[in-house]
Amino acid sequence: MSDRHTQINLPAGDFNPKRRTLLQTAVLAAGASTVSMIPQAVRNVAWAAGSDAPEKKEVKIGFIPLTDCASVVMASVLKIDEKYGIKIIPSKEASWAAVRDKLVSGELDAAHVLYGLIYGVQNGVGGPKKDMAVLMSLNNNGQAITLSKKMSDKGAIDGPGLAKLMQTDKREYTFAQTFPTGTHAMWIYYWLATYGINPMKEAKVITVPPPQMVANMRVGNMDGFCVGEPWNHRAIMDGIGITAATTQDIWKDHPEKVLGTQLDFVKKNPNTARAMVAAILEAGKWIDASLSNKYKMAETIADKAYVNTGVDAINQRILGRYQNGLGKTWDDPNHMKFFNDGAVNYPYLSDGMWFMTQHKRWGLLKDHVDYLAIAKQVNQTALYKEAASMAGVSVPKSDFRTHKLIDGVTWDGKDPKKYAESFKINAA
């Protein structure tokens, strides 16, 4: 890179339109690798004024009381959002259905939301059909499947144990997820099917908002549930449940929550959308940077305004320190990640496509769709790359990634129709 690029010196707060435009042109012409070498304060100026100024200065972002809302909350609490010319207003919501409704109506500008919920709305499954957008992935890993203590007392401490119990003790078994097209539904369905249990035919499945999972298990409304933290660990602390599996056991580094919004919002407010992504990227990077930051995050989101639980319910698993409620403890290197050197946050097309293959598998989608075309419409990869440049974050070379899941089946996004039809256990 030439000296004239490395020596750019624009004081913070200097929003002279002509100077800003010249700097922006230099930044864009230089490319992502060069952008990362330009001082952060200069990059912020380049993207926060004139025609690049956010169209909306305040953005209302919904969240559900879960540990993985943390990067949205911390972007606001640490005032990282202000660096990018916006103010994030976190809005605590009661259920994923409420998040869906408020996203569709426009009451929320964006939300910390289940990956599969966005695709359900996009395809008119589980709610009104609306063109939606995934701006970024917020986290990987960190959910779990909890079985009731009564079940574990009968030997159901893991997948094989549950399958054996259900074969011998014939009754109706009830499992809870948090939203019909969401991640938790897909994780528990995939996990049950791996051990020969058809969730559509051999169990009753109910929908329960995350903060209500523990209370419902306490009164015996379900035998097991899949939810995000801290509610699995809370069930152990309260002595009513055990962790039978983590979702990283099902799919290491799986996609989980995303920053979701309407496609119309992105079209009308592209600068605002970029600013939101950049701010939340930086917050995720801050969380993952140190143990002290993780503790600070846990203390912050434990507050009544956010997750409303004890810090101890959050901070153990956020550090990868797990226990199953039966005396087993372990350190899990694949615990919840918010940044992981940027590997977490890219909105891979293959991730979005996977949820649609599972929607088809479980009868939520009646027919095959154009998986790739829909993913390209929903996942805002170009906008993400621009926001990543603003935040100095590297991006992957491909829109696809390959993973082998718990049943040994590999997903790479190459033939989604064949993949969706390959499962012996399905809703058919």
Protein Blocks (a to p, Z undefined) as FASTA:
>chain_A
ZZklmmgccdehiacfklmmmmmmmmmmnommlmmmpcfklmmmmmmgcjllcfblbdcd
dddddfklmmmmmmmmnommmmnopacdddddfbfklmmmmmmnomambdcddfklmmmm
mnopaiacdddddfbdfbgghiacdddfklmmnopabfklmmmmmmmmgcddddddfbfk
lmklmmmmmmmmmnopafklmcccddddfklmmmmmmnopafbdcdddfklmmmmmnopa
ccfbdfklmoghiafbdcdddfklmmmmmmlmmmmmmmmmmmmmmmmmpmklmmmmmmmm
mpmklnopafklmmmmmnopacehiopacddfkbccfklnolmmpccfklmmmmmmmmmm
nomambdcdfklmmmmmmcfklmmmmmmmnopacdfbfbdcdddfkopacehlammlmmm
mpmbdcZZ
